[in-house]
Amino acid sequence: MEYRAEQNVSLTAEQIFAIISDVESYQDFLPWCQGSRLVETLSDDRHIGLLLIGFQHFKEKFYSEVVVDRQNLRVEMRVPIECDNPKYHKANNAVKQLYAYWQLIPCNDGAQTNVQFYIDFSMKLKLYDQILSLMMKDTIGKMAEAFIIRAKKLR
């Protein structure tokens, strides 16, 4: 399933980048994210995060590789993780594949930023795929709202 969202936010790209590159704050603005923590730093720009996702009776935790590109104002999340530690691969019971990114584009005045979000994912169980596809369009809107609320709190 593939979804995109784009919105101008009245914050600088640096302010927004600080939010989206902080894995441990994901539960503050990602819908369904009930917990998040940084578990390993692979390099200055590559990290492993553990996310707990849940809604209704569905609760799953999974590891995700988070790639932080400060120069290009881009943060990416990936499952499966490109590393040799088998612990990260065994724990991903529900997520088959996930690729997501936030791309930040400063607007002309510098006080606003165009935030582009993209996600493409599939679940190991087709039932989860079907449920998520029904809920995803509404969720992207909720995520944008939650992100803006979080950003305003940190101003």
SULSULJO-V136793 format. One line per field, one symbol per residue. ss: DSSP state (A for helix, B for strand, O for the rest). psi: psi as a letter, one per 30 degrees, with the letter a starting at -180 (. if undefined). burial: b if it has 24 or more other C-alpha atoms within 12 Angstrom, else e. A space follows every 10 residues. Layout:
ss=???
psi=???
burial=???
//
This chain:
ss=OBBBBBBBBO OOAAAAAAAA OOAAAAAAOO OOBBBBBBBB BBBOOBBBBB BBBBBOOBBB BBBBBBBBBO OOOBBBBBBO OOOOOAAAAA OOOOBBBBBB BBBBBBOOOO OOBBBBBBBB BBBOOAAAAA AAAAAAAAAA AAAAAAAAAA AAAAO
psi=kkkklkkkkh lleeeeeeef fjefgefffk kfjfkklkfk jeaegklkkk kjkkkbfkkk klkkkkkjie eghkkkkkkl kilfjfefee fieejekkkl lkkkjkleff flkjjkkkkk lllekeeeee eeeefeeeee eeeeeeeeee eeef.
burial=bebbbebbbb bbbbbbbbbb bbbbbbbbbb bbbbbbbbee eeeeebbbbb bbbeeeeeeb bbbbbbbbbe eebbbbbbbb beeeeeebbe ebbbbbbbbb bbbbbbeeee eebbbbbbbb bbbeeeebee ebeeebeebb eebbebbbeb beeee
//
